[in-house]
């Protein structure tokens, strides 16, 4: 129910390539990233490097530098200060959790928010729980202009969806069970993950033999429908063993 980290790395490179004419001709484009020191961060770093190497446009134009950080590090100040001193044209965050918020706040404080042409957050930072106004200083100014690749999931905590019929129903259903819809981002993501599971179980129940493991696998592997948890235009689709990725689209959000 989300883009692979490798695909996201390719999309970062693709956007830079599409906007190549915005950078001074003949000059190197400096791209800096802070990479979480685990398989998660390394997947981002490797895919972005591969995208640069395979691009005839970017291969000789980009000067890529990075620093690594442990997921348990209490702050991002030291590596951010080091990278900000390089005055990058593009910044990419390859981390998650509380470090999402820290990156945004730090970039506003060290001036990089104003000097870099593009600033990227990964899809794990898309929730208002990490970059909402209340998290980054109260007025949202620190997060202004940042870009994030999102798999198109509706954030049930985001006021922008107050008039969305499904989100309205969903929030009401949670409250009826004594759950606060704004208590945790995992409520919305859990419902997003759960939607195709529920649909596949319903379909499996109508097949000969009812809900069995094989019927469930048949239902989920042939699913082809829309989800009210995703932005219009994004669908749920699988094709047996030929296509095991249920969501294959996303959006750049600012």
C-alpha positions as CSV (number, residue, x, y, z in Angstrom):
1,X,0.0,0.0,0.0
2,X,2.9,2.3,-0.5
3,X,5.6,3.0,-3.1
4,X,8.9,1.0,-2.7
5,X,11.8,3.1,-1.4
6,X,13.7,2.3,-4.6
7,X,10.9,3.8,-6.7
8,X,10.9,6.9,-4.5
9,X,14.6,7.3,-5.1
10,X,14.0,7.2,-8.8
11,X,11.3,9.8,-8.5
12,X,13.6,12.3,-6.7
13,X,16.1,12.0,-9.5
14,X,13.4,12.3,-12.1
15,X,12.1,15.5,-10.7
16,X,15.6,17.0,-10.6
17,X,16.1,16.0,-14.2
18,X,12.8,17.5,-15.3
19,X,13.8,20.8,-13.7
20,X,17.4,20.8,-14.8
21,X,17.1,24.1,-16.7
22,X,16.4,25.9,-13.4
23,X,20.1,25.4,-12.4
24,X,22.9,27.4,-13.9
25,X,24.2,25.8,-17.1
26,X,27.6,24.3,-16.9
27,X,27.7,24.3,-13.1
28,X,27.5,21.3,-10.8
29,X,24.2,20.7,-9.0
30,X,25.0,19.9,-5.4
31,X,22.6,17.4,-3.8
32,X,23.0,16.6,-0.1
33,X,21.2,14.0,2.0
34,X,21.0,12.7,5.5
35,X,20.7,8.9,5.5
36,X,19.4,6.8,8.4
37,X,22.0,4.2,9.1
38,X,19.9,1.1,8.5
39,X,18.5,-0.9,5.6
40,X,15.7,1.6,5.3
41,X,18.0,4.6,4.7
42,X,20.5,2.6,2.7
43,X,17.7,1.5,0.2
44,X,16.9,5.2,-0.4
45,X,20.6,6.1,-0.8
46,X,21.4,3.2,-3.2
47,X,18.3,3.8,-5.4
48,X,19.1,7.5,-5.7
49,X,22.7,6.8,-6.6
50,X,21.6,4.2,-9.2
51,X,19.2,6.8,-10.7
52,X,22.0,9.4,-11.0
53,X,24.4,6.8,-12.6
54,X,21.8,5.8,-15.2
55,X,20.7,9.3,-16.2
56,X,22.5,10.8,-19.1
57,X,21.3,14.2,-17.9
58,X,22.4,14.0,-14.3
59,X,25.4,11.6,-14.3
60,X,27.9,14.4,-14.9
61,X,25.9,17.3,-13.5
62,X,25.3,16.2,-9.9
63,X,27.7,16.3,-7.0
64,X,26.1,14.1,-4.4
65,X,27.2,14.2,-0.7
66,X,25.7,12.7,2.4
67,X,26.0,12.0,6.1
68,X,24.6,9.1,8.0
69,X,22.7,9.1,11.3
70,X,21.5,6.5,13.7
71,X,17.8,6.1,14.0
72,X,18.2,6.5,17.8
73,X,20.1,9.8,17.6
74,X,18.4,12.4,19.8
75,X,19.0,15.3,17.4
76,X,20.1,15.9,13.8
77,X,21.9,19.1,14.5
78,X,25.5,18.0,13.9
79,X,25.2,16.3,10.5
80,X,22.7,19.0,9.3
81,X,25.2,21.7,10.2
82,X,27.9,19.9,8.3
83,X,25.8,19.5,5.2
84,X,24.3,23.0,5.3
85,X,27.8,24.4,5.2
86,X,28.1,22.8,1.7
87,X,25.2,25.0,0.5
88,X,23.4,22.3,-1.4
89,X,21.0,23.1,-4.2
90,X,18.9,20.1,-3.4
91,X,18.3,18.5,0.0
92,X,16.9,15.0,0.5
93,X,15.9,13.5,3.8
94,X,16.4,9.7,3.9
95,X,15.0,9.0,7.4
96,X,11.8,8.7,9.3
97,X,10.0,9.2,12.6
98,X,10.8,12.2,14.9
99,X,13.8,13.0,12.7
100,X,11.3,14.2,10.0
101,X,10.2,17.1,12.3
102,X,13.8,17.8,13.4
103,X,15.0,18.0,9.8
104,X,12.4,20.6,8.9
105,X,13.0,22.7,12.0
106,X,16.8,22.5,11.6
107,X,16.7,23.5,7.9
108,X,14.7,26.6,8.8
109,X,17.2,27.5,11.6
110,X,20.4,27.0,9.6
111,X,19.1,28.9,6.5
112,X,19.0,25.9,4.1
113,X,15.2,26.2,3.7
114,X,15.8,29.5,1.9
115,X,19.0,28.7,0.0
116,X,18.1,25.2,-1.4
117,X,16.0,25.2,-4.5
118,X,14.3,21.9,-3.6
119,X,13.9,20.2,-0.3
120,X,12.5,16.6,-0.1
121,X,11.0,14.5,2.7
122,X,10.4,10.8,2.3
123,X,6.9,9.3,2.2
124,X,7.2,8.3,5.9
125,X,7.3,11.9,6.8
126,X,4.1,12.9,5.0
127,X,1.8,12.7,8.0
128,X,0.7,15.9,9.8
129,X,1.8,14.1,12.9
130,X,5.4,14.9,11.9
131,X,5.2,18.0,9.8
132,X,1.9,19.6,10.9
133,X,1.9,23.3,12.0
134,X,1.9,22.4,15.7
135,X,5.0,20.2,15.2
136,X,7.1,22.8,13.3
137,X,6.7,26.0,15.3
138,X,3.0,26.6,15.3
139,X,2.5,28.6,12.0
140,X,3.9,26.1,9.6
141,X,6.5,28.4,8.2
142,X,9.3,26.0,8.7
143,X,7.7,23.4,6.5
144,X,6.8,25.8,3.8
145,X,8.0,24.7,0.3
146,X,9.1,21.2,1.3
147,X,8.1,18.4,-1.2
148,X,7.2,14.8,-0.2
149,X,6.3,11.8,-2.4
150,X,3.1,10.4,-1.1
151,X,1.4,7.2,-2.1
152,X,-1.8,9.3,-2.2
153,X,-3.2,8.2,1.1
154,X,-5.8,10.5,2.6
155,X,-4.7,11.7,6.1
156,X,-7.7,11.5,8.3
157,X,-6.2,14.0,10.6
158,X,-5.8,16.6,7.9
159,X,-8.5,19.4,7.9
160,X,-8.3,19.4,4.1
161,X,-10.4,16.2,4.1
162,X,-13.1,17.5,6.5
163,X,-15.6,17.4,3.7
164,X,-14.6,14.1,2.3
165,X,-17.6,11.7,2.8
166,X,-15.5,8.6,3.6
167,X,-13.2,10.4,6.0
168,X,-16.3,11.9,7.7
169,X,-17.8,8.5,8.1
170,X,-14.5,7.0,9.2
171,X,-13.9,9.6,11.9
172,X,-17.5,9.1,13.2
173,X,-17.0,5.3,13.3
174,X,-13.8,5.6,15.3
175,X,-15.5,8.0,17.8
176,X,-18.4,5.6,18.1
177,X,-15.9,3.0,19.3
178,X,-14.4,5.4,21.8
179,X,-11.3,6.1,19.7
180,X,-9.9,9.6,19.0
181,X,-9.3,9.9,15.2
182,X,-6.5,12.4,15.9
183,X,-4.7,10.2,18.5
184,X,-2.2,8.6,16.2
185,X,-1.3,8.5,12.5
186,X,-1.4,4.7,12.6
187,X,-5.2,4.7,12.8
188,X,-5.5,6.2,9.3
189,X,-2.7,4.1,7.9
190,X,-4.1,1.0,9.5
191,X,-7.4,1.6,7.9
192,X,-5.7,2.2,4.5
193,X,-3.9,-1.1,4.8
194,X,-7.0,-2.9,6.0
195,X,-9.3,-1.8,3.2
196,X,-8.1,-4.3,0.5
197,X,-7.9,-7.0,3.1
198,X,-11.6,-6.5,4.0
199,X,-12.5,-6.4,0.3
200,X,-10.6,-9.6,-0.5
201,X,-12.2,-11.4,2.5
202,X,-15.7,-10.4,1.2
203,X,-14.8,-11.7,-2.3
204,X,-13.3,-14.9,-0.9
205,X,-16.4,-15.6,1.0
206,X,-18.4,-15.7,-2.2
207,X,-16.1,-18.2,-3.9
208,X,-16.8,-22.0,-3.7
209,X,-15.5,-23.2,-0.3
210,X,-15.9,-19.7,1.3
211,X,-13.0,-18.0,3.2
212,X,-10.0,-20.2,2.8
213,X,-6.3,-19.3,2.4
214,X,-6.4,-20.2,-1.3
215,X,-9.6,-18.2,-1.9
216,X,-8.2,-15.2,-0.1
217,X,-5.0,-15.4,-2.2
218,X,-7.0,-15.7,-5.3
219,X,-9.2,-12.7,-4.4
220,X,-6.3,-10.4,-3.3
221,X,-4.1,-11.4,-6.3
222,X,-6.8,-10.4,-8.8
223,X,-8.1,-7.3,-7.0
224,X,-8.9,-4.4,-9.3
225,X,-10.8,-1.6,-7.6
226,X,-10.6,1.9,-6.2
227,X,-10.1,2.7,-2.5
228,X,-11.8,5.6,-0.7
229,X,-8.5,6.0,1.3
230,X,-6.6,7.0,-1.9
231,X,-6.6,10.1,-4.0
232,X,-8.8,10.0,-7.1
233,X,-7.0,8.4,-10.0
234,X,-5.1,5.9,-7.8
235,X,-6.4,2.4,-7.8
236,X,-5.8,-1.1,-6.3
237,X,-4.7,-3.6,-8.9
238,X,-2.8,-6.9,-8.9
239,X,-2.3,-9.5,-11.6
240,X,-1.6,-13.0,-10.1
241,X,2.1,-13.7,-10.0
242,X,2.8,-11.2,-12.8
243,X,2.2,-8.0,-10.7
244,X,2.5,-8.1,-6.9
245,X,2.4,-4.4,-6.3
246,X,-1.1,-3.3,-5.4
247,X,-0.4,0.5,-5.6
248,X,1.8,1.8,-8.4
249,X,1.2,5.5,-8.3
250,X,1.8,8.5,-6.1
251,X,1.8,12.3,-5.9
252,X,4.3,15.0,-5.1
253,X,2.9,17.1,-2.3
254,X,4.1,20.5,-1.1
